Amino acid sequence: MVAQNDEPKDDGGEPSPTTPTDESHAKQISVALGLIGAAIGGAFGYLGFFWIARQGFYALILPGTLMGLGCGLLSRRKMLVLGIVCAVGALALGVFAEWRFAPFIADRGFGYFLTHLHQLRPVTLILIGLGGVLGFWFGQGREPK
């Protein structure tokens, strides 16, 4: 017995809405690679920040920027959502790096640090913010050529 398909056959070259397309699969791979790149770049930025600090310089912009660069390089396409994810991650990583580098004397806990962010020096807040902006900018990637 042969099963008959009541749906008309579409030979117009367009994929049916229920089947995944190659483009959506490519986007999923790009997102996954971008997140892996963000994690690797963020780790290098975090370690680089402390290495540079031991040399006497303050490069708090580095963790967020390298997070975005890693994401943008590995994703290999422009995606706004990756830029937004990297911006949020870059800000969080910048705050975490600053807490590990210079916690408050009154209480060394992370919760206390978060509730007293407004007491950080302006240059610290500016560098964390710039790391977030650059994390977004580089994290969204670029158009493939």
BELQUIGI-V61604 format. One record per backbone hydrogen bond with DSSP energy under -1.0 kcal/mol. NH is the residue of the N-H (numbers start at 1). CO is the residue of the C=O. E is the energy in kcal/mol with one decimal. If there is no record, write none. Layout:
nh: {NH;NH}
co: {CO;CO}
e: {E;E}
This chain:
nh: {19;25;26;27;28;29;30;31;32;33;34;35;36;37;38;39;40;41;42;43;44;45;46;47;48;49;50;51;52;53;54;56;57;62;65;66;67;68;69;70;71;72;73;74;75;76;79;83;84;85;86;87;88;89;90;91;92;93;94;95;96;97;98;99;100;101;102;113;114;115;117;119;120;125;126;127;128;129;130;131;132;133;134;135;136;137;138;139;140;141}
co: {16;21;22;23;24;25;26;27;28;29;30;31;32;33;34;35;36;37;38;39;40;41;42;43;44;45;46;47;48;49;50;53;52;59;61;62;63;64;65;66;67;68;69;70;71;72;140;79;80;81;82;83;84;85;86;87;88;89;90;91;92;93;94;95;96;97;98;109;110;111;114;116;117;121;122;123;124;125;126;127;128;129;130;131;132;133;134;135;136;138}
e: {-1.1;-1.8;-2.4;-2.2;-2.1;-2.2;-2.3;-2.5;-2.4;-2.9;-2.6;-2.5;-2.1;-2.7;-2.4;-2.2;-2.4;-3.1;-2.8;-2.1;-2.4;-2.7;-2.6;-2.5;-2.7;-2.4;-1.5;-2.0;-2.8;-2.2;-1.8;-1.4;-2.0;-1.9;-1.8;-2.7;-1.7;-2.1;-2.5;-2.5;-2.0;-2.9;-2.5;-1.9;-2.4;-1.1;-2.6;-1.4;-2.2;-2.4;-2.6;-2.2;-2.2;-2.6;-3.0;-2.2;-2.3;-2.8;-2.4;-2.2;-2.5;-2.8;-2.1;-2.3;-2.4;-2.0;-3.3;-1.9;-2.6;-2.0;-1.0;-2.0;-2.0;-1.9;-2.6;-2.3;-2.2;-2.4;-2.8;-2.1;-1.8;-2.4;-3.0;-2.1;-2.2;-2.7;-2.7;-1.9;-1.7;-1.3}
